[in-house]
Amino acid sequence: MRLLFALMAACLIAPAAQAQTSNPPVVYLWPKGQPGFESRRDIPEQHAEWWWRSINNPSLTVFMPPPGKASRAAVIVVPGGGHQNLVFGEEGIKPAQYLASQGVTAFALKYVLAREAGSPYSIEGDAQGDLIRAVRWVRAHAADYNIDPNKVGVMGFSAGGELTSMVAFTSKAPDPNAPDPIDRLPGRPDFLIEIYPGPLGIPPTVFTAPPPAFLLTAWDDKMGVADTDVIENMYRAWPDVPLERHVLSGGQHGFNMGDRSRLRAVRDWRSRLGDWLADQGLINP
């Protein structure tokens, strides 16, 4: 019986030596479901075409780097969808697969949707809390994935970029007396990647140094951050913290990983991210 339980536990957390499979492992952020909404844990997800909905048991889908290429950095990928849907394939799975190919252990996050019809959740609180918990969960399991707990970043698209801003710029210190040991760990990321982020979650100023950041938007994006200078001005207040900012001449909003764009710069934007990851020492150049 003990052997059976040990084998079941081993299946829940993929060891770092395990090669990535076509069915990446999924881990859940809370053993009983999201606090305050435990009774909703078993409500099934909905999925059709490009969208996922009815996320009631927040989870991470794990993408491991190829053997011998791991850099010990980790990124939690936060897809967008306007907090009504989750663009989990194009803005969750595909970015995570790209990061894993570069040597990063990637975790694609499914979080609760506050603007879905009938949703009991909030953006600032519940969805934000999912990402904070995800950062803490990855740090708590760093040894299981051969991750450096001081190299845990977040990458957000659109509405996911709003959550990454909330967590990177305004997260509070953890409670050292929290009943769950995972919640005693820092929930603020070590670096930040935002791709056409939405306008929520960006404060006019920050009172502690923000994390190093990579920001990429399109000049003609009418749905994302109206004034990306706000972020740049925040980093000017902290000149020792690097910010790399790219504004593409076209692409609008929601170009995902650029696969379908006619614009070369949009199709190739991931290469700019790869350069930045290498320059920051997060992957092997």
N, C-alpha and C positions, 0 to 999 in steps of 0.2 A: 504493500500500500504506500509506504514512504517513497519507494522508487517511482510509483505511478505519479505521485504529486510532484516529485522532482522533475520528471519528464514534462509534465504539464506546465510547470513554471518556466522551464527552459524554452518552451514554445512561445510563451508570452513575450519574452524579451530576446530579440535576435542577438547572438554574440557577434562581436566585431569581426571575427574571422569568417563569418558566414557570407558567402557570395550572394549578391542580390538576385532574387528570383523574379519570375513574371508575376507572382502573387506576393507583393511585399507585405510584411507583417503589420498588423494594426494593434496599437495599444491604447487603452482608455485612460483619460486623465485622472478620474476618480474611481475608486473601487465600487462605490455604490451609486455613481451618477453625480451630476453637478449638485453641490450643496444647495439645499432649498428646493430642488426640483427632482429629487431622487425618484419620485413616483412616475416621472416621465421617461426614465432611462430606457425602457423597453419599447417605447413607441418607435415603429420602424421608420427608417429614412425613406425619402422619395427621390427618385432619379429618373430623368428622361432627357434625351438629347444632350444639351450642354450643362444643365443645371442639376444641383442637389438641393433638397429642402428637408424640412422636418429633422433637423439635427438636434437630438435631445440627449445624446450621450457623447460629449466631445471627445475627439480621438486624434491620434497622430499616426500617420502611415509612414513607415520607415523605409528610407532608400539608402543602402549602404554603398560606399565607394568600391571600385574594383580592388581585389586583393593586391596589396603592395603599393597602392596609390593614396591611401588615406592620409590626410594632413592633420588629423586630430581636431579640426574645426567642425562646428555644427551650425546649421541654419534651420530655423523653423519657418516654413513657407506659409503665408497667410493669404489665401485667395480672396478676391473681391466678389461683387454681386449685389452691391447696394444694400446689404443687410436684409435682402428679401430672398436672394438665391445665393448659392455658392458655386462659383465657376471653378469647380474642384479639378477638372481635367486639365484645362488650359492654363490655369493660374495656380494650381496646386501640384498635380502629378508631374507635368512637363517641366516646370522649373526645378522641382526636386530631383528629377532624373538628370537634368543638366548639371546641377550642383554635384550630384554624386559622381558624374563622369569626370568632374574636375578634382575629385578627391575629398569633397565635403560630405559628411554624414548629414542627410537632409530629412526633415520631418514635415510632412504636409498636414496642416491643421484643419480639422473640421470643427467649427465653432457654432454656437447657437445664433439664430437669426432673429434679431429684434424687430425687424420690420415685416417679417412674414405675417400673412393674415392670421389673426388669432394668437399671435405669439405672446407669451407671458414674460419674455426676456427683455433686458435693456442692453443698449450698446455700451454705455459707460457703467460698468458694473459686471454684467453677466458675460457678454462677449469679450470685453476687456479682461475679465477675470479668467476666461479660458486661455488667453495668450499668456498671461502672467503665470498661470499654473503650468502651461506647456514649457516655458523657460525653466521654471523650477524643476519640473519633472525631468527634463533633459539633463540638468545639472546633477540631480539626484542619481541618475543612471549613467553618468559619464563613464564610469569604469566599465560598464557592460558593453559600451560601444567604442571603447578606446578614444574617448573625446577628452579634450582639455576643458574643464569646467569654466575656464576663463576665456574661452573662445567660442561662446555661444551667441549667435546673432539671430536677427529676425529679418524676414523679407516679405514686404506687403505689397499687394496690387490693389489699387482703387480703394474700396471699402476696407480691404485688409491693410492698406497703407494707413488708414485712419487708426486702426487698432495698434499698429506698430508705433505710430506717433504717440498715442496715449501711454503706451508701455515704456517707450524709450525716453520720453521727455517729462512725464509726470508721475511715474510709479513711486509709490511710497516704500519705505524700508520694511522688510519683513518683520513679522512678530516673532521674537525669539522664544516665546512661550506657546506658540501655536500647537494644538494637539497633534496635528499631522506633521511629522518631521520634514516632509517635502515643503510645506508652507513656511518653514523657517529659513529657507534658502532665498537668495536674492532673485527677484523676478525681473530685473532690469537687464536688457541684453548688453553684450559687450560691443556689438557693432550693429549698424542699421542699414538696410537696403530698401529703398522705396521706389516703386515703379508706378508712374502716373497715380500718385496717392490722392484720395479724396480730401476735402477741406477740414474735416473734423480732427480734433486731437492735437492741433499745432498751437501751442501757447505763444503769446507775443514775446515772452522772454522765458528763459529757463534759469533757475537759481543754482543748479549744479551742472557741472560740465556734461554736455551731451556726449553720446558715444560717437566714434568715427562713423561716417555715413557716406553712402552712395545714393544719389538721387537722379532719376531719369524720367523726363516728361517729354511731351511733344508740344511745340509752340502753338499748335492749333487745338489743343485739348480744351474743350469748353465745359467738361464735366468734373475735372479734377481740381487740384489746388489752383485757385485763381491767381495767386501771387506767390510764386516760389521764392521770391526775394525774402519773404518772412523767414523761411528756414535759413537762407544764407545769412541774414542779419543776426540770427541767433548764434550761428557759428562764428561770426566776426567778433562776437563778445567773448569767445573762447578761442583765441588764435592758435593755441597749442593742439586743438582737436581738429583733425583733417575732415574736410567735406569735399567730395568730388561731385560736381553737378553737370549733367548733360541735358541740353534742351534740343531735341531733334526738330528739324525744320518742318516736319509733317508727321502724320500718323494718328492724330486725333487721340481719342480715348479708347482703351480696351484693345490694344493691338497684341496683347498676350506676349508670347515669346517671339512674335514677329513672323511666324511661319507663312501667314497668308498675305502679307503686305507686298505691294509692288515697289516699295521704297527700300533701297539697299541698306540704308542706315538703320531702318527699323528691323529688317530681317537679320541684321548682324549686331544688334545692340548687346546681345549676350557676351560678345567678345569684349566690349568695354567693361562689363562686369567682371569677366575673367581677368582682365588686366588689373583691375582694382583689387581683387582678391589676392592676386599674386603680390602686388605692391605693398599690401597690408600684411604680408607674411601669413596669410590664411590658407593658401594653397602653395604647392611647390611650383615655382615659375617654370 
